[in-house]
Amino acid sequence: MNILDWAVSLEGYLCVGAILFFLGLAAVLYRRNAIGILLGIELILNAASINFIAFSKYRAVAIDGQLVTLFIILIAAAEAAVALAIILRLYRLRETVDAGEASIMRN
């Protein structure tokens, strides 16, 4: 089996999705910067999209995974807009984008 045959197989797509997922999870868990956490969430959503597309490619009904991926992309865009608005507000109030400072905004 050629390396290119493996890369375009279901296992190749799932490995790429798993790598993206764990990179995103590490970014969410270990970053204190709010923008870094937001990027980690985007990586996790992209990993889920890759997995849905991969399963829809290797399944008889191919449109289901693509529709779910479209909804994931729409939700990610809305989430990014709301999160960036919150981060900008945090920066204007506290002049930092540290996620630990977000709890101070309740006061």
C-alpha positions in Angstrom: 0.0 0.0 0.0 1.3 3.4 -1.0 1.4 6.2 1.5 -0.9 8.3 -0.7 -3.4 5.4 -0.7 -3.4 5.5 3.1 -3.7 9.3 3.2 -6.9 9.4 1.2 -8.5 6.5 3.0 -10.9 6.8 5.9 -8.1 6.1 8.4 -6.1 9.0 7.0 -8.9 11.4 7.3 -9.7 10.2 10.9 -6.0 10.6 11.9 -5.9 14.2 10.6 -9.2 14.8 12.5 -7.8 13.3 15.7 -4.6 15.3 15.4 -6.5 18.5 14.9 -8.9 17.7 17.8 -6.1 17.0 20.3 -4.2 20.2 19.2 -7.3 22.2 19.8 -8.0 20.5 23.1 -4.4 21.3 24.2 -4.9 24.9 23.2 -8.1 25.2 25.1 -6.7 23.5 28.3 -3.3 25.1 28.4 -3.6 28.6 27.0 -4.5 31.6 29.2 -4.9 33.9 26.2 -8.6 34.2 25.3 -7.8 34.4 21.6 -5.7 31.2 21.8 -8.6 29.5 23.5 -10.9 30.7 20.7 -8.5 29.3 18.1 -8.4 25.9 20.0 -12.2 25.8 19.9 -12.1 26.5 16.1 -9.6 23.6 15.7 -11.9 21.2 17.6 -14.9 22.2 15.4 -12.8 21.8 12.2 -11.7 18.3 13.4 -15.4 17.4 13.8 -16.1 18.7 10.3 -13.3 16.6 8.8 -14.7 13.5 10.5 -18.2 14.2 9.3 -17.0 14.7 5.7 -14.8 11.6 5.9 -17.7 9.4 7.1 -20.1 10.8 4.5 -17.6 10.1 1.7 -17.3 6.4 2.7 -21.1 6.0 3.3 -23.8 5.4 0.7 -25.8 8.5 1.6 -23.2 11.2 1.2 -25.1 14.4 1.9 -25.7 13.9 5.6 -22.1 14.7 6.8 -21.9 17.6 4.4 -25.0 19.2 5.9 -23.8 18.7 9.4 -20.5 20.3 8.4 -22.3 23.3 6.9 -24.1 23.8 10.2 -20.8 23.4 12.2 -19.2 26.1 10.0 -22.2 28.4 10.5 -22.1 27.9 14.3 -18.4 28.4 14.4 -18.7 31.7 12.5 -21.4 32.9 15.0 -19.4 31.7 17.9 -16.3 33.5 16.7 -18.2 36.8 16.2 -19.7 36.7 19.8 -16.4 35.5 21.4 -14.4 38.3 19.7 -17.0 40.9 20.8 -16.5 39.6 24.4 -12.7 39.6 24.1 -12.8 43.2 22.8 -15.0 44.3 25.7 -12.6 42.5 28.1 -9.7 44.3 26.5 -11.4 47.7 26.8 -12.2 47.2 30.4 -9.1 45.5 31.7 -6.5 46.1 28.9 -5.7 42.4 28.8 -7.0 39.3 27.0 -6.1 36.9 29.8 -9.0 34.4 30.3 -8.5 34.6 34.1 -9.6 38.2 34.0 -13.0 37.4 32.5 -14.4 36.5 35.9 -13.8 40.1 37.0 -16.3 41.3 34.4 -19.2 40.0 36.6 -18.5 42.8 39.1 
